[in-house]
Amino acid sequence: MASASTNGEIPKGNMWDLDQKLDQPMDEEAGRIRSMYREKKSSSLVILQLAFQSLGVAFGDLGTSPLYVFYNTFPHELKHEDDVVGALSLIIYSLTFIALLKYVVVVLRANDNGQGGTFALYSLLCRHANIKTIANQHHTDEELTTYSRWTFEEHSLAGKVKCWLESYAINKNVILFLVLIGTCMMIGDGILTPAISVLSAAGGIKLDHPKISNDVVILVAVVILVGLFSLQHYGIDRVSWLFATIVFLWFIIIGSIGAFNIWKYDSSVLKAFSPVFIFHFLKRGSHSWASLGGIMLSITGIEALFADLCHFPVLAIQLAFTLLVFPCLLLAYSGQAAYIMQNPGHVSDAFYRSIPEIVYWPVFIVATAAAIIASQATISATFSIIKQAVALGCFPRVKIVHTSKKFFGQIYIPSINWVLMVLCIAVTAGFKNKTQIGLAYGTAVVIDMMVTTLLMILIMLMVWRSNWVLVFSFASLSLTVELTYFSSVILKVDQGGWVPLVVAATLLIIMYVWHYGTMKRYEFEKHSKVSVAWILGLGPNLGLVRVPGIGFVYTELASGVPHIFSHLITNLPAIHSVVLFVCVKFLPVYTVPVEERVLVRRIGPKNFHMFRCIVRYGYKDLHKKDDDFEMMLFDSISIFVRLESKMDCSDSDEFSLDMGQQNTSKSITLNTTEDVESFTADSIVEITDSSILDSVDQYNNDVKAMTSHNGEEDELAFLNRCRDAGVVHILGNTTTKARRDSGFLKRVAIDYIYAFLRKICAENIAMLHVPHESTLKVGQVFYV
């Protein structure tokens, strides 16, 4: 048994050096294929055009809030006319401070190369600090052109925050927990937004026909919702041009009606622009405090706006909001307040009653269309954020369908779509009124906003390196407003606020258990991987019969040989002539340019015909199907062989010299754990095996023989013959179980919840688009 040296270092020995030489990191390959990708800048005319188009995608939810805000603010009765002015003042400054200043001016700038949402913020943080809980990232990934990040001095404020986050494992888990909560609340929005928007729009029927019962209105809303969710698989590509036009018309209508009502009923409501009336309103007692939950609905949809950012430049969103959305919303709310001042008994349906009779039905049609568009935008945002969660290992694998060949990012998730539909109909039919749905909606939105604020504090400190005074000002202003609203909605949990909490708790358990199980499986596979030196000791034929064909061995490891391969060759007498270890991994970036997507490296001597291929994706990338993916991998190997033959042989000669100097030793040290970071004396054993030394000599001869042009042609011809013989995809069919010494909670999480989720979720075959007819599964049990 080898022992540690006196200075505390571990003698790694010849075999460790050999293993590192044969399975080196892909630094050189990553640097060689680095592209000249640059983000395109748009002209002023294009920006204005995109600002118009963004109306149909980003602002539908925020724009339909006037349908139900005053009804939820005063659900029972209006006790004093000044309450209307106070509520309007709160609406005005909520839109100003939260929607305009916080989100449009500040938060939208925290996008991940144009991508918005909770996971985009998390990806930014993961690139600037080592807080990712699944450590499958290599430093070569940081050389991607889309892997933008800042470096900072160790003693700077940003450096201290980074050091503090990386020092304690609990910090990583807390940040992940916050991200998951924000994601769960955003998914809750996908349930509640269609319910309250469509139900509020359908309520206009009852106003013109008072004899119609509330059940009929609910039935109409349910029919619209069923139609909306049933058409999701067609996508919105063909009708997206209509959305912007309809929402633009909607904002012009509500702004014009609002201005007309201010002139017709009571222009004194404009005094609400003075913040003094906010303090007068809050002094009136508990009923004013209870009204805050309804007032907060005026800023719902702003989180969906951030999540839908991926389709448009930030400047386009900012122009659309400041030039059209913001002034039209202020006019719409002010106009409703003026009408209520003169008609306090109509507060429950103030929006429709304030519409001039001559344009009532056209406005009703546009309102219904705008509510459907708002629901569509939220559903699309839900699909997008779930895809991000799946890519980052925080949500069970689900089938994802891309509905547009023209527009990247338009997706449809069948299983999630039907779950959303069932829950949305249950909420609509179960509550039967906008008040309870509004309380549930408000609870989800305000929690999501607080999560964004907390993540933005870290973004401002580490990514932007802002002055602590600015960070404190942003955090104090945002949290003051959001905690005030939260204190109001949380007191009404029993009146509807429990719905998003139950949904979020269920989703949180699912997402956290899935992430925990995925993390444990990766750690088990990492520590049970087989040394490349062990493969080398088997000889060129690996001690087996090499049959014609190519074997794609899928693994989550970017180095070493996966345990499923050693399990396979131990139990089967044959293996393919060419073996390719394929690692498909998703990085905390929004996309990986095609030119930088694939890294290829040879494993062992050339006559082993073994390669490693790392395929890197961002959380918005599309994984190509079947033949396209196979062709991409094969082309990558062919290009690698050509480039390898043209490279200078100095590295190989140096390796030969090193091996020649070490061949005189019969005692070789082997690292049995393959984990260099946790290298200990107990993991070192001594072996003597002449076959390994013979393989080293054979390697030196192969390197010299196959660097010629003829060697290149021979190997390419050999690869083509193997491809013609057939391709087999080898995947692990693993069962994950908790160890016997595990605690009760871990046993429940792994043996029951995680096992159930793996049974019902999409298999790796479906996620990787591997053809069933050429698939070989290797069964194993992982005790984590």
N, C-alpha and C positions, 0 to 999 in steps of 0.2 A: 504493500500500500504506500502510495506516495504521500508525502507529508508536505505541509506548508513550509515555506522558507522562513528564515528568522526574521526578516523584515515585514512579514505579514502577507507577502504576495504568494500566489499559487503558481507553481510551475506548470504551465499548460502543456508543454511537451510537443512532440513531433506530430502526433495524430490530430491534436487540436489545430495546429498550424495547417496541417493538410486539409482538414475539414473547412477551415476558413478560406483556403485557396480555391477549393473546389466549389464552394457555395457562397461566393462573395456577394455583398450588397450590390444593388444595381445603380450605384452612383454614376458610373461611366455611361451606362445606357441612358439614364435619365438626362444627363447633361448633353448627350449627343443629339437627342430628339427634341430638345427644347425648341419650341416654335416661336415665331415672331408675332404671336397673337396680340392684337391691340383692340381695345374697345372702340367702336365706331361712334363718332360724334354726329348728331343730327343738326340739320339746318333749322333756322327759325320757323320757316313755313312748315316743315315736318313736325316740329315740336307743337305748333298750334293744331295741326291735324290730329296728332296723337292726344293732345289735351281734350279735343272734342270726342275722340273715340273712347277715352278713359271714362267718360260719363256713364256709358252703358255697362262697364265692368266694375268700377271702383266705388261709385257714389249712389247706387240704387238703394242700398240699405239705409244709409244716412239720409237720403232724400225722402224716403217714405215715412220717416219718424213723425212728421206733422199729422199723420193720420190718427195717432193714438196718444200723443204726449199729454195733452190737456185732460183727456179722459182719465188717464192713469194718475195724473197729478191731483185731480179733484174727483175721485170716484163716487163720492156720496153727495156732497152738496158744497156750494161755495158760501162760506160763512161771511166773508167780507170782500168788497170789491178791490180793496188794496192788495188782497192776496194775489190777484191776477197780475198786478204790476210787479209785485215781489217775485212771483214765479217767472214772469217774463224776463226780469233782470237776471235771475239765476240762469235761465236758458241762454241769454245773450253772452254772459261771461263764461259759462261752461263751454260754449262753442268757441269763444275767443281763446281762453287759456288752454283747454284740453285739445280741442279739434285743431285750431289754427296754430297756436304757439308750440304745444307739445308735439303733436303728431306731424302736421304738415311742415313745420319749420325745422324741428329737431329730429324726431324719431325716423322720418323718412330718409334722412341722411345716413342713418345707421343700417342701410341696406347692404346685403352681401352681393356686391356686383349686380345690383338691380333686383335681387330677391328679397322679399320681405317676410315677416312672420316671426314667430317665437323661435323656430329652429334656425332661421337665418341669423338671429342674434347669437344663438348658441354656437353656431359654426364660426362666427367671428371670434368669439371668446376662446373656442378650442384651438384656433390658429395662433392666438397670441399668448396662450398659457396652456400648459399640459394638464388639462382638466378632463379630458375624455376618458371615460371609465373603461372602455375596451381599447387596450393598447395595441392596436393592429397597424399603427402608423409608423412609417420609416422616414428618416430625414430626407431621403430623395424625393418624397412626396412634396416637401416644402419648396422644391425647385420648379413646381408647376407655375405657369404664367398666371393662372387664376388663383394661386395660393398667396394672395397678397397679405402682408402683415408688416407691422412696425417692429423695430428693435429698440430697446431702451436701456438706459444705464441701470446698473444694479441698485444704486442708491437714490434713484429718482422715485417719485411717488408711484408711477406706473410699475417700476421694477419691484418696489416693496409690496404692492398689491398682488402682482404676479407671484412673487415668492411666497406670500401668505396663502394664496389659493392653492399652490402646488404642494405646500408643506403638510397639509392635513387632508386625509382621505375624505373626511366628513364634509369638507368644503366642496369637493367635486360632487358628492352625492346630494348636497343641498341645492347646488345649481341645477343639477339634473332634475331634482324633484320640482323645482320652480318651473323649469321648462315643460315638464310633463303636466303640471297643473294648468299652465297657460294653454297648452295644446288641448287638454280635456275641455277647458272652458270654450275654446274656439270651436271644438266639435259640438259642444252644447249650443253654440250660436247657430250651427247648421240645423239644429232641431227646432229652435225657438223662433228664429227669424221668419221662415216660411209660415209658421203657425200664426204669429201675430200680424204679419204684413198682409197675408191673404185674407185672414178673418176680418181685419179692419177695413180692407178694401171692399169685401163682400157685404159689410154692414151697411153700405150705401143703398142697397136694395130695400132694406126695411124702412128707411127714412121716407122714401117716396111711396111705399106701400105699407102703412103702419099695421095692417092686419096680418101681415106675414109674421109667423112665429120665429123665435130665435133658433129653433131646431132647423128650419129651412135654410137660414143663413149659414148655419154650421155645415149642413149637407152640401150647399154650394161650395163652401170653402174646401171641404174634403174632396169633392169632385175635382176642383182645380188642382189641389195638391197631388192627387193620384195621377192626373194627367201630366203635371210637371215632372214628377219623379219617373214616370213611365217613359218619358221622352228623353231622358238623360243620355241613353246610350247612343243617340244620334249625334250628340254634341251640339255646339252652338255655332259651328263654323259657317253654316249656310245663312243663318239669320242674325249673326252678330252685328251686321251693318245696321239692322233695325234698332238694336238696343240703344245705341248712342242717340239716335234721332228721337226715340220715345222718351228717354230720360231727359234729354235737352228740352223737349217740349213740356215735360212735367215740371221742370224747374222754372221755365218761363211762365207757365200757368199759375203755379202756387205763388210765385213772386208778384205777378200782376194782380191776382185776386187779393193777396195780402195788402198791396199798396192801395187797391180800391177800397178795401174794408177800413183801412186807417183813415182815408179821406171821408168815407161815408158814415162811420160810426163814432169813433173817438180817437182823435189824434193825440190826446193827452197821454196815451200809453207810451209814447216815445220818451217820456221821462224815465222809463225803465232803464235807459242807457246810463243812468246814474247809479253807481254801486251802492248808494245809501239805502236804496229800497231793499237790498238783500238783507241788511241788518235789521230793518224794520220787519221784514217778513219772518226772519228766524226768531225774533223776540215774541212772536204771537203765541208760542207754546208748542206743545207736543204735536198738534195736528199739522203745523207747518213743517216740523222735522219729518213727520211721516210722509209728507208730500214730496220729499226729496227723491224718493225712489222713482216716481213718475217723471220728475224733471230730468233725471239722469238719462232717461230714454232718448232725450234730444241728441245725445252724442253717441248713441249706439250705431254701430256700423263703421266706426272709425278704425277698429281693430281689423275688420274685414278689408278695409281700404289698404291697410299696411300689408295684409297677407296677399292681396291681389296685385301688389306692386310689380310683380315679375313681368307683366305684359307691357309696361310703359315706363319711360324715363321719369325720374323724380321731378324734374322741372315741368313736365307735362301735367302731372298730378297737382303740383303746386299752383300752376296757372289756372287750371280748371276750378280748383277750390276757391282761390281768392277772387277770380273775376266773375264767376257765375254761382257756384254752389253756396258759398258763405253769404253773399248779399241776398240771394233768393230765400234762403232759410230764415234769415233775420226778418225779411218782409213777411214771410208766411206766418211765422209765430207772432209777430206784432199785429198782423191783420186778424188772426184768430183771437188774440187778447182784446183787441178793440171791439170785436163782435161780442165777446163774452161780457165785456163791461156793460153793454146795452141789453144783453140777453143772458143773464146769469143762470137761468133755468135750462139753457141749452148746452151746458158745458160738456155733457157726456158725448155729444155728437157735433161739436162745434165746427169741425172741418167741413162736413157736408152741408150743414145748415148755413154756413157763411158763404157758400158758393151762390152766385147769382143764378136765378132759376133758368134763365135763357141758355146757360151753358152747362147745366147740371149733368146731363147724361154724357155729353162728350168728356167732361172732366172725370166722371165715374169710370168710363172706359179707359181713359189714360191712367187713372189711379190704379185700376186693376192690373193693367199691363205693367206699370212701374213696380207694383208689389211682386208680380211674378219675376220680373227682371232682378229685383233686389234679392228674392229667394234664390234665383239661379246663381247670382254672384256669390252668395254665402255658401251654397252647396259646392260650387267650384273651388272656393277657398278651402272648404273642408277636405275635398279630395286632394288638393295640393299639399296641405299640411300633413295628411296621413301618408302620402307618398314620401315626404321628407322623413317622417318618423320611421317608416319601413326601411328606408335607405340607411338610416343611422342606427338601426337595430333597436328601436324603441317601440315597435308595433309589430304584431304578428304578420307574417307574409300574407298578402292578399293579391288577387288577380287585378292587374292594372291594365286598362285598355286605353290606347291613345286614339282619340276621336278625330284628330285633324292631322293631315299630312302637311298642311301649309303653316299652321301656327303651333310652334313648339310649346308644350306645357298644358295643352287642353287634354284632360284625361277623364276617365270614367272608371269608377270602382264598383262593380255590380253588387257585391255583398254589402258594402257600406251604404250604397244607395238605397237598398231595400230596408235595411235597418233604420236609416234616417226617416224613410217614408212611414214605416210603422210607428216609430216614436213620435213623429210629427203629427200624424193623425190621432194618436192616443192623447197627446197634449191638447190638440184642438177640440176633440170630442169630449175629453174628460173634464177640462176646466170650463168650457162653454162661454167664457167671457174674457175680455181683453185685460182686465185688471190682474187676475192671477197669472196669466201668461206674461204680462208686463213685469210683474215682480220677479218671476223666474228669470226672465230675460235680463233684467237689470242686475241681478245677482251674478250671473255668468259674465256679463260685460265688465263690471267694476273689478272683479277679481282678476280678469285677464289684463285689465289696464294696470293694476298694481304690480303684476308680474313683469309687465313690460317696463315699468318704471324702475324696478329693482335691477333688471338686467341692463337697462340703459345706464345706470350708475356705473356698473363695471365697464361698459363700453366707453363711456366718457373718460374714465380714469385710465384704462389700458390701451384702447384703440385710438381714441382721439387725443389722449394725454391733456385733457382740459384742466384748467386751473381749478383747484378745489373749491373756490368761491362759486364758480359757475355751476359746478356739480352740486354743491349744497343748495344753491338757489333753485336749480331745476328739480331736485329731489323734494325739497321742502314744499314748493309750490304745487307740484303734482300730487304728492302724497296727502297734503292738506285737503285738497279738493276730493281726491278719491276716497280717503278714509272717512270723510264726512258723508259721502254718498253710501259708502259701505256700512256705516253705522246705522243708516236708515233702512237699507234693504235687509240687513241681517236680522233686524227685529221682526221681520215679517216672513220668517222662514216657514212658519206653519200655514201661511196664506198663499203659497206658491213658490217661495224661494227655495224650498227643499228639492225641487225637481232638478235644477242644474247641479246641486250638491250631490244628489244620489247618482246622477249620470256621470259626473266627474269622478266620484269615488270609485264607481265600477270601472270606468276607463283607466283610472290611475292604477288600480290593482292589476288590471290586464297588462298595461304598458310597463309598469315597473317590474312585474314578475317576468314578463317576456325579456326585458332587458337584462335582468339579473340572471336568468337561465342562459341567455345567449353569452353573457360575460363569463359565466362559469364553464360553459362548454368550450369557449375559446381558450380559457386558461388551462383546462384539462388537455385539449389537443396540443397546445403549445408545449406543455411539460411532458407529454407522452410522445412527442415526435422522435423520429429515428435519425441518428447521425448520418450524414452523407458518407462519412468514412466507412460506416458499416456497409452501405451499398457498394462502395468501392471494393471492399474486401470480398464481395461475392463474385467478382470478375465480370467481364463484358456481358456474359449471358445471364448474370444475376443468379446463377445456379439453377436456371430454368431453361425451358424451351422458348426461344423467341419466335413467335408466330407473326406472319405478315400482318400489317395494319398499324394504326396509330391509336394509342390509348390516352384519352384525356382524363387525368385524375384530378378531380375537383377538391380543393382544400381551402381553408381559411388562412393558412399559414403562408407567409411571404418568404420563409427560409426553412431549411430542414426538410425532411421527408415525412409526410403525414403517417400517422399510425395505421390508417386504413390500408395503405400500400403495403406495409410490412405484414399486416394481417392477411392481405390478399395473396402475396407471393409465398407466404408460409403455408397456405391451405390449397393453393392451386399450382399445378406443375408447369404452367406456361404464362407468358406475358408478351405483350405486343413488341414488335421490332423497334418502334419509336414510342417513348413514353413522355408525355407532356404534363407537368404539374401546373394546373390552372388555378390561380388565386384571383377570384373576383371580389373586389372590395370597394366600398364606397367611402369617400373622403369628405371631410367637412368643408367642401367647396361646392358652389352651385353647379359647376360643370367642369369637365376635363376635356380640353380640346382633343379632337380626334388624332391629331399628330402626336400627342403626348400620352395617349391612352394606354398603349401596350408597352410593357418592358419584357424583354426576353433575355435569358441567360442560360448558358450550357451548364449542365450538372455532370461533373466527372469527365473522364476521357471522351474523345469524340466517338470511339467505337462503342460506347455505351448507348449512344443515341437517346440521351435524356436531356430534357430542357425544362426550364421553369418559365412560366409566362404569367405576369401579373397584369391583370386588366383593371384599370382604375376608372371609376365613375364618380360624378358628382351627384348630389341628391336630386337634381332635376334632369339627369341624363336618361336616355332611353336605351335599354339593353336590347340589342338586336336579336332577331330570332334565328334559330336553327342553322340553316346553311350559311347565312350571312356571318354569324358568329364563328362557325367553323372555318369559313374562308378567311376571316380576319386573322384568326390564330395561325392558320397555316401560312398565310402570306407573311405574317410577322416572323415566323421561323425562317422562311426562305430569305427574307431580307437580312435577317440576322446572320445567316450562313454566308451570304455574299459579303456583308460588311466585315465579318470576322476574317474572311480570307484576305481582305485588302488591308487589314490593320497591321501595324508593325508588330513583330514577334518578340519585342523586347520583354514584355511581361511574361511571356511563356518561357523565354530563355532564363529569365531570372528565377522563375519557379523551378525550372529543371535544375538549376545550380543549387538552389536551396534543398531540393529533394536529394540531390546527389551527395551533398554534405551530410545529410542526415541518414543516408542509407547504411552507414557503418554501424548504426546503433540497432541493436536487437530488442531494446526495451522501448516501447511506444506508449505514450500516455493518452488515454481516451477520456473525454468528457462525456459521461453517460447521461447528463441531464440536458445538454445543449443550451443551458441557460447561463450565459456568460455573466450576467449581472449578479446572479446569486451563486457564483462559483465558490465552492467550499472544498476543503480537503476530503470530506466524506464522499464527494462525487468524483474522485479521481481513482482510477484503477489502472494497473499495469497489465499489458498483454504482449505476447510475442507471437506474431503471425507472419510467416514468410510470404503468404499469398498476397498480403497487403503491399509488401515491399515489391513483389513482382509486378503488381498492378501499377505501382508508381513508375517503374521502369517502362512498362507498356505505355503508360500515359505520355512519357517523354518522347517515345518513338512515334506515337500517333500524332502528337502536336507537330513534329517535324514533317511527317509524311503528308498531312492533310492541309497544309498551308499553301500548297501549290494550286494553280488554276484547275488542273485536272482533279485534284481532291475536292475542290468546290463543286465541279460538275458532277462528280460521282455521288457526292452526298445529296445534292439537289435531286438527281435522278432517283436515288434511293428513297428520298422523302416522297417523291411523286408516286413511286410504285407502292409505297406503304399507304398513301392516301387512297389510291385506286383499290387497294385490297379491302379497305373499310375502316371506319372510325367508330370507336366504342367509347362511350362516356361512362366513367366510373365514379360513382358518388357514394358517400357514406350514408347508410340507413341506420342511424344511431338512435338508441334509447337512452335518455338521460334519467338517472336516478340519484337521489340523495344518499350520501354515505350513511352507514349504520350509526355512526357517532354524531350525526347531525341533530340539531335541535328540532322542536316540534314545528315551529313556523317554517323553517327551511324544508322540512319534509312535506308539509302541506303545499308550499309554493312550488317545489320541484316535482314531487311525485304525483300531484293531483292537478293543480292549476296549470303549470307549464306543460305537463304531459297532455292535458286536455287541449290546450291551445295548439300544440304541435299536431294533434290529430285532426283538428278542424281547419287549420290554416293551409294555405297552398303549399305544395311540396316544392323542394328545390328544383325538381324537374320542370315544374311550371314556371317558377321564377327565373330560371336560367334558360328557359325555352329549349330544353334538351329533348330531342325526339325519343319517344318511348321505345321504338323498335331497336334502338342501338344503345340502350342503357343497361349498365350492370351495377347493381346495388350491393354494397358490402355492409353486412350487419355487424353492429358493435353495441356494447353497453358502456356508457360513460358514468362513472360514479364521481359526482362532484361534491 
